[in-house]
């Protein structure tokens, strides 16, 4: 409480009490009796004596003239002592009982039996700490055993034309090797084509995809504009995966943590790639994206891989698998030999000139988008797969 508020609340009674002393001593020029004083200030004699006695008892301190809080003091009518409250809380936590159950358990135990509301108020004063959700972290041991797929919405200000574009990302759970492609729309045919190219990219690294995990986005689940779980088998993307022998796993709604590895990559993408980029055309953005993905997959240490690069992780896992299977790996070929023959002939991969050369080899590795992918209708899906497989190769 500030000094100005204290002064405003106490000035009235201070003036009345000082004037009362003058009346009692016969020195007042304004009032002859105490009744005249009380009528002038619209107070009773009882109030006047109460404030005067409080003022004298405190040694004439000005704070004693402040109005007191009305009603009983906190805890003055509390039925239960601390020991009884501890017993109630212990019963509730041990048996996970409700206030009514606690009331039935302690009935007849004490002289004063508390009501259900009193027990509920007591339990409210001692809230139980929430149990922390157990986070199950995992990492697949074999490359291609599980990949995570997701779509990222790019800012419109990133491009000169201001159009909304998206990124389709597919990351391997074991090695964190990641394929990212720019797509024009978040539709099933764009997603199918991006997945075919991702399968070709992983194939070159000696990785065969067995399972794919994704969210419940419309590009994976929407059939004729409606999301129906029973109709997912008719979706083009689902049929394509079934044709290639890939199992599709959907995460629970509103649980992006299940798909956390690709979500964590998007965070890296936002913090390390997007800052400072704007007003680019599509060609410039694709060039910068391929440079960043080359850096991420082959040069950038990954904290979740004990500061190995994803490519180094792939080589170490492949060598380990080849030891246990005596050269006959079930899921992968010799990735170090396969990738080095395609990407790293003669030059050392860490020299600047060779890195620039390898980046251009990665850029020119895949053919351009097949325009027939979007134009073909659903009943020609098998023909579409055959055309796409002849262009991009099997997953």
C-alpha positions in Angstrom: 0.0 0.0 0.0 1.5 3.4 -1.0 1.9 6.4 1.3 -0.8 8.4 -0.5 -3.4 5.6 -0.1 -2.5 5.3 3.7 -2.8 9.1 4.1 -6.2 9.1 2.3 -7.6 6.3 4.5 -6.2 7.7 7.9 -6.6 11.4 7.6 -10.3 11.4 8.6 -9.9 9.5 11.8 -6.7 11.4 12.8 -8.6 14.7 12.5 -11.6 13.3 14.5 -9.4 11.9 17.3 -7.3 15.1 17.7 -10.5 17.1 17.8 -11.9 14.7 20.4 -8.9 15.4 22.6 -9.5 19.1 22.3 -13.2 18.7 23.2 -12.4 16.6 26.3 -9.9 19.3 27.4 -12.4 22.2 26.6 -10.1 23.7 24.0 -12.1 23.1 20.9 -13.5 26.2 19.1 -15.8 24.2 16.8 -17.6 21.7 19.1 -18.8 21.9 22.7 -19.7 18.2 23.2 -18.6 14.9 21.8 -22.1 14.4 20.3 -21.7 17.5 18.2 -18.3 16.2 16.9 -19.8 12.8 16.0 -22.8 14.3 14.2 -20.6 16.6 12.2 -18.4 13.7 10.9 -21.3 11.2 10.7 -19.7 8.6 13.0 -20.9 6.9 16.2 -19.3 7.3 19.6 -18.6 3.6 19.6 -16.6 3.9 16.4 -14.7 6.9 17.8 -13.7 5.1 21.0 -12.7 2.0 19.0 -10.3 3.9 16.7 -9.0 6.1 19.6 -8.2 3.0 21.8 -6.5 1.3 18.8 -4.5 4.5 18.2 -3.3 4.8 21.8 -2.5 1.1 22.1 -0.2 1.3 19.1 1.7 4.2 20.4 -0.1 6.7 18.2 1.1 5.0 15.0 -0.8 6.2 11.9 -1.1 2.6 10.5 -3.4 1.7 13.4 -6.1 3.9 11.9 -6.3 1.8 8.7 -9.5 -0.3 8.4 -9.2 -3.9 9.4 -10.2 -6.9 7.3 -13.6 -8.2 8.2 -14.5 -11.9 8.7 -12.7 -14.7 10.4 -8.9 -15.0 10.1 -7.6 -17.6 7.7 -7.4 -21.0 9.4 -9.3 -20.0 12.5 -12.2 -22.5 11.6 -10.1 -25.3 10.1 -11.5 -28.6 11.2 -8.5 -30.8 10.3 -5.1 -30.5 11.8 -1.9 -31.2 9.8 -1.7 -34.8 10.8 -5.2 -35.5 9.7 -4.6 -33.8 6.3 -1.5 -35.9 5.8 -3.6 -39.1 6.4 -6.3 -38.0 3.9 -3.6 -37.2 1.2 -1.8 -40.5 1.8 -5.1 -42.5 1.4 -5.9 -40.6 -1.8 -2.5 -41.2 -3.3 -2.1 -44.8 -2.2 -5.5 -46.0 -3.4 -6.1 -43.3 -6.1 -9.4 -42.6 -4.3 -11.9 -39.9 -4.9 -13.1 -37.6 -2.1 -16.2 -39.7 -1.5 -14.2 -42.8 -1.2 -11.8 -41.2 1.3 -14.9 -40.0 3.3 -16.1 -43.6 3.5 -12.7 -44.9 4.6 -12.2 -42.5 7.5 -15.8 -42.5 8.6 -16.0 -42.9 12.4 -12.3 -42.6 12.9 -12.1 -39.1 14.4 -14.4 -37.2 16.7 -15.2 -34.6 14.1 -16.0 -36.2 10.8 -15.1 -33.9 7.8 -17.5 -33.6 4.9 -16.8 -34.6 1.3 -16.3 -30.9 0.3 -13.8 -30.4 3.2 -11.8 -33.5 2.0 -11.9 -32.2 -1.6 -10.6 -28.8 -0.5 -7.9 -30.5 1.5 -6.8 -32.5 -1.5 -6.8 -29.4 -3.7 -4.3 -27.8 -1.3 -1.9 -30.7 -1.9 -1.9 -31.2 -5.7 0.0 -34.3 -6.9 2.8 -33.7 -9.4 1.9 -34.9 -12.9 3.7 -37.9 -14.1 6.1 -37.1 -16.9 5.3 -38.7 -20.1 7.8 -41.5 -20.9 9.6 -40.7 -24.2 10.5 -43.9 -26.1 13.5 -43.1 -28.2 14.5 -45.6 -30.9 16.9 -45.9 -33.8 16.6 -48.7 -36.4 19.7 -50.8 -36.8 19.4 -51.5 -40.6 19.3 -48.7 -43.3 15.9 -48.7 -45.1 14.1 -50.6 -42.3 12.1 -47.4 -41.7 11.9 -44.0 -43.4 10.0 -40.9 -42.3 8.2 -38.7 -44.8 6.7 -35.3 -44.3 5.7 -32.1 -46.2 7.0 -28.7 -45.3 5.2 -25.4 -46.3 7.6 -22.8 -47.6 7.0 -19.1 -47.0 5.5 -17.3 -50.0 8.0 -14.4 -49.7 10.7 -16.8 -50.6 9.8 -16.7 -54.3 9.5 -13.7 -56.6 6.1 -14.8 -57.9 4.7 -15.2 -54.3 3.3 -18.7 -55.0 2.9 -21.3 -52.3 5.3 -24.2 -52.7 6.2 -27.2 -50.6 9.1 -29.5 -49.8 8.7 -33.2 -49.7 11.3 -34.9 -47.4 12.1 -38.5 -46.8 14.7 -39.4 -44.1 16.2 -42.8 -43.2 15.7 -43.6 -39.5 19.1 -45.4 -39.2 21.5 -43.2 -41.1 19.6 -39.9 -41.3 20.3 -39.7 -45.0 17.7 -37.3 -46.3 16.1 -36.7 -49.7 14.3 -33.4 -50.1 12.5 -32.2 -53.3 10.6 -29.0 -54.2 7.0 -29.7 -55.3 4.4 -27.3 -56.6 1.3 -28.7 -54.8 0.5 -30.9 -51.9 -1.4 -33.5 -53.9 -1.2 -37.2 -54.3 0.4 -37.3 -57.8 3.2 -34.8 -56.8 3.8 -36.9 -53.7 3.9 -40.1 -55.7 6.4 -38.7 -58.1 8.6 -37.3 -55.3 8.5 -40.7 -53.6 9.6 -42.5 -56.7 12.6 -40.1 -57.1 13.4 -40.5 -53.4 13.4 -44.3 -53.9 15.8 -44.0 -56.8 18.1 -41.8 -54.6 18.1 -44.3 -51.8 18.6 -47.1 -54.2 21.8 -45.5 -55.4 23.1 -45.5 -51.8 22.3 -49.2 -51.5 19.2 -48.8 -49.4 15.9 -50.6 -50.0 12.9 -49.1 -48.3 10.8 -51.5 -46.2 8.5 -49.2 -44.2 7.4 -45.6 -44.5 6.0 -43.5 -41.7 4.0 -40.4 -42.3 1.3 -38.2 -40.8 -2.4 -38.2 -41.8 -2.1 -35.5 -44.4 -4.5 -35.2 -47.3 -1.8 -36.2 -49.8 -1.7 -39.6 -48.1 -5.2 -40.2 -47.0 -7.8 -38.1 -48.9 -9.9 -40.0 -51.4 -12.3 -37.9 -53.5 -11.8 -35.0 -51.1 -12.7 -37.1 -48.0 -10.5 -38.6 -45.3 -11.9 -42.0 -44.5 -9.7 -44.7 -42.9 -11.6 -47.5 -44.7 -10.9 -45.8 -48.1 -7.1 -45.5 -47.7 -6.4 -48.7 -49.6 -7.9 -47.0 -52.7 -5.5 -44.0 -52.5 -3.0 -43.7 -55.3 0.0 -43.3 -52.9 -1.1 -46.3 -50.8 -1.5 -48.4 -54.0 1.9 -47.3 -55.2 3.6 -48.4 -52.0 1.7 -51.7 -52.0 2.9 -52.3 -55.6 6.5 -51.7 -54.5 6.2 -53.8 -51.4 6.5 -50.9 -48.9 4.5 -50.9 -45.7 2.9 -47.6 -44.8 2.6 -46.6 -41.1 0.4 -43.7 -40.0 1.2 -41.8 -36.8 -1.5 -40.9 -34.3 -3.3 -37.6 -35.0 -1.8 -34.6 -33.2 1.4 -36.6 -32.3 4.1 -35.2 -34.5 6.7 -36.4 -32.0 6.3 -39.9 -33.4 7.6 -38.6 -36.7 10.3 -36.6 -34.8 13.3 -37.3 -37.0 11.9 -35.6 -40.1 10.4 -32.8 -37.8 13.8 -32.2 -36.3 15.3 -31.9 -39.8 12.7 -29.2 -40.7 13.9 -27.3 -37.6 17.5 -27.5 -38.9 16.2 -26.4 -42.3 14.5 -23.3 -40.8 17.5 -22.2 -38.7 20.4 -23.0 -41.1 19.0 -22.6 -44.6 16.0 -20.3 -44.7 17.4 -17.1 -42.9 18.3 -14.4 -45.4 16.6 -16.0 -48.4 13.8 -14.2 -50.3 12.8 -13.1 -53.8 14.3 -16.2 -55.5 13.1 -17.9 -58.6 12.5 -21.6 -58.7 15.9 -22.4 -60.4 17.9 -20.4 -57.8 16.1 -22.0 -54.9 16.6 -25.5 -56.3 20.3 -24.8 -56.7 20.7 -23.6 -53.1 18.6 -26.5 -51.8 20.8 -29.1 -53.5 23.9 -27.4 -52.1 22.5 -27.5 -48.6 21.4 -31.1 -48.9 24.8 -32.1 -50.1 26.3 -30.4 -47.1 23.7 -32.0 -44.8 24.2 -35.6 -46.1 27.9 -35.7 -46.7 29.7 -33.0 -44.7 27.6 -31.9 -41.6 28.2 -33.8 -38.3 25.0 -35.0 -36.8 24.6 -34.9 -33.0 22.2 -37.9 -32.9 24.9 -40.0 -34.7 27.7 -39.2 -32.3 28.9 -36.4 -34.6 29.2 -38.6 -37.7 27.8 -37.4 -41.0 24.8 -39.4 -42.3 27.0 -40.8 -45.1 29.7 -41.9 -42.6 27.0 -43.6 -40.5 25.8 -45.5 -43.6 29.4 -46.8 -44.3 29.9 -47.8 -40.7 26.6 -49.6 -40.5 27.1 -51.4 -43.8 30.6 -52.6 -42.8 29.2 -53.9 -39.5 26.4 -55.7 -41.3 28.8 -57.2 -43.8 30.9 -58.6 -40.9 27.9 -60.3 -39.3 26.3 -61.6 -42.5 29.7 -62.6 -44.1 29.3 -60.3 -47.1 25.6 -61.2 -47.7 23.7 -58.3 -46.2 19.9 -58.8 -46.2 18.9 -55.2 -46.6 21.9 -53.3 -48.2 24.6 -53.7 -50.6 28.1 -52.5 -49.9 27.2 -48.8 -49.6 30.8 -47.5 -49.5 31.7 -49.2 -52.8 28.4 -48.5 -54.5 28.2 -44.7 -53.6 31.9 -44.1 -54.1 31.8 -45.5 -57.6 28.9 -43.3 -58.6 29.8 -40.1 -56.8 33.5 -40.1 -55.9 35.7 -41.4 -58.7 39.4 -40.6 -58.3 39.0 -37.3 -56.3 39.0 -37.1 -52.5 35.5 -36.2 -51.3 36.7 -33.5 -48.9 38.6 -31.4 -51.4 36.8 -28.2 -52.5 37.2 -28.9 -56.2 35.9 -32.5 -55.9 33.1 -31.4 -53.6 31.9 -28.9 -56.3 32.1 -31.6 -58.9 30.2 -34.1 -56.8 27.5 -31.5 -56.1 27.0 -31.0 -59.8 26.9 -34.8 -60.3 24.2 -35.0 -57.7 22.2 -32.2 -59.4 22.3 -33.8 -62.8 21.8 -37.3 -61.5 18.0 -37.5 -62.0 15.9 -36.7 -65.1 13.4 -33.9 -65.1 9.8 -34.3 -64.0 7.6 -36.5 -66.1 4.7 -34.3 -67.2 2.5 -37.4 -67.9 2.4 -38.1 -64.2 -0.3 -35.5 -63.5 -2.3 -35.9 -66.8 -2.9 -39.7 -66.5 -6.1 -40.7 -64.8 -6.7 -43.2 -62.1 -7.8 -46.1 -64.3 -4.4 -45.8 -66.0 -2.4 -46.1 -62.8 -0.6 -49.4 -63.7 0.6 -47.8 -66.9 1.7 -44.8 -65.0 3.8 -46.9 -62.7 5.4 -48.7 -65.6 6.3 -45.4 -67.2 7.7 -43.9 -64.0 9.7 -47.1 -63.2 11.3 -47.1 -66.6 12.3 -43.4 -66.1 13.3 -43.5 -62.4 13.9 -47.1 -61.7 12.3 -49.3 -59.1 12.3 -48.3 -55.4 
